[in-house]
Amino acid sequence: MGRDLEGAKITLNEYLDRWLETAVRPRVRPKTFHDYQGMLHRYPRPILGERVLAELRPLDLQTMYQHMSERGLSARTVRYAHVLLKSAMQQAVRWRLLLESPADGLKSAQQLRNEMRSLTIAQARTSLKAAEGTKYGTVLAVALTTGMCPSEYLGLKWQDIDWERQTVRVVRSIQRLNGEWCFSDTKRSRSRRPIKLQNWIVGLLRRVE
């Protein structure tokens, strides 16, 4: 089974346009699609976009990753670009536009994971005391006692609280898309979960309801 002739005619830019619209947009959320577009626009497209798709070689992609690293971009950003290009190239193989993916076998820069740091009990109490009586006090209390990430606790609505069971259910998140804040369903089913609220948190929420 050979490669279709089209793969030797279209540029990477032309292919990425079609890949995004045909293979990506139908299966991801709008924010994810917007993030993919932005990443490809900032990095792979300026360097490799005008190259013919079928002429891309592993060295071309590796050189691009090196160029990104030399610009001071984080290993996480380089890896993100690699993951997107690898996915796009694998689809090109399935569509018979390429015989093999130029991204196969390549490794992007390794991301160094920073050790997670959390507030001590004393620091948490100090933060809560400082925010007490302000409009941020209740939000901070919920954040510190539930372990939710900002996009989750800022996406809560009153209807998510079960007053009888003293729980709150995570069913949505808040995200910034095209310069505007919007609500969206949680990305993964495991993110949808009930969280037990401490008695004093329930009391705080009752007072501001």
N, C-alpha and C positions, 0 to 999 in steps of 0.2 A: 504494500500500500504506500503510494508516494505522497508527496506534498502537493497541494493544489497550487496552481500558478500564481494565485492572488498573493500568497505569502511572499513572493519575490517581487511584488509590485508596490505594496502598501508600506507606508512608513510606520514606525512605532507609534507616533502620535495618532495616526489614523486608526491603527489597531486598538489603541487604548480607548479611544472615543467609543468604538463599537463594543469593546469588552465591558466598559462601564455601563453602557446603556442596556446591553443585551444580557449579560451574565451577572452583573452586580446590582444594579438598581432594583430589579424585581425581588431580590432576596434579603436586602439589608434595610435598616431604618434610614430615614432621611439624613440624620446627623452622621451616621457611619458613611453613607455615600458621599456626603460633603467632605468628610475627613479624607476619604480616599482621593477624591478629586484634588484637594489641596496639597496632599503629599506628592502626588504625581506631578502636579503643576510646578511645585517648588524645586524638585530635585531631578527625577529621571528625565522629564520632558526637555528641559533646557540643555541637557548634556547629550542625550541619545535620541530625542524625539524625531529628528529629521533623518535618522538612519533607517535604511530599509529593514523591515522586520526580519526577513530571512537571512540577512547578513550579520545579525548580531551574534557575537561570540562571548563565551564566558569571560574572557579577558576584558571585554568592553564593560561588562557589568562590574567586575572586580575593580577595574580602574575607577569607575564612578563611585563605588563605595569608599575607595581610598581618598578620592577627591573630597567627598563629604566629610570624612574624618579629619582631613587636613584643614578644612574650613572651621573645625572646632565643634562640629555637630556631635551630639551625644551618640553613644553606642546604641541607645534605644531608638533614636531616629533613623540611624543607618539600618538597623535591623527591620524596622517598620517598612522602609522602602524596599528592602530585599524580599520581605514576605509578600508585599503587593506584587512586585514584579514576578516572583516565582509563581504566584497564583495565576497571573495573567499569561505567563509563558506556558504553563501547563494546559490552560484552556486553549491556547493557540495550537498546541499539539493535538488536543482532542478534536479541534475543528479542522485538522489537517492543513494548517497554514505553516507549520514547522514540522520537521522530522524529529527533532529533539529540542528540549528546552535548554537555552543557554544559561539558565539559572540553576540547573541541577548540579549538585556537587559543590556549589559555592558556599562559603561561610561569611557572614557579615561579622562586624566587630562584636566581641562578647560584651554583654551588658553586665556591669558590676552592680550587684544588688546591695543597696545600703541597708544596714541593720535598722529595723523598725524601732522607733523610739516612742514611748508613751509618757504621759504625765504621771508623776507620782501622786499619791493620794493627797499629800499636802499641797502640791501645785494645783490639782483639780479643785480642792476646796478654796484655795486663794482665788482662782479664776471665777468660780461660782459666786464668791463673796463680792468680787469687784463688779460683776454683772448684775448682782441682785438689785431689783427695783428699776432696771433699765428694760428697754424693749427687747434686748437680746438675752435677758436672763433665762427665760423659759426655754428658748431655743438651745442655748448652751447647755442647760441642764439635761435636756433630752439627748443632745449629741453625746455628752460625756457618759451618760448612764446606759445607753442602748447599743453603742458600738456601730451605729449606722454611719455611712459615709455622707458627706455634705449633700450630694445629689439626691440622696434618699430622704434625709430628715427635712431638707428644704422642699421636698416634693410632697410632704404629708398634707392631708386634709382632715378636717374634723370627722368626716365620715369613716376614716380609717381606724378610729379608736373604738374599741369594744369596752365600754365603761364597766359592764358587769364583770367581764373576765380580767379587766385591767391590762389589756394588751393593745398594741397598735400593729397594724398589718402594712407591710411594705408592698405596694402594688404598682408604684410608678416612681419616676425620677424626674428631676428638672434639669434641662440641658440648654445650652446656648447654641442656636442654629441661625445662621445668616444674620448675626447681630441681635437676635431677639431670644428672650427666654421662653421656653415652652415645656409642657409636660409630655412625657412619653412613657409607655409601658416599660417595666423592668426588662432588661435585655435577656436574662436567663430565667428559666422557671425556678431554679433553686434560689434566685434572689427574692422571689415572692415568699415571704415568711412572716409569721406573727412574732412579735417581740413582747416579752413581759415587761410591764412598767412597774417601777418601784412605787410604793404607796405615796411617798412625798411628791413624786413626779405627777401622779394622778391629781393630787391636791393642787399643785401649781397649774395644771391644765384646766382644772375646774374653775379656778379663779379668773382665768383669762378667756374662757370659752365665750 
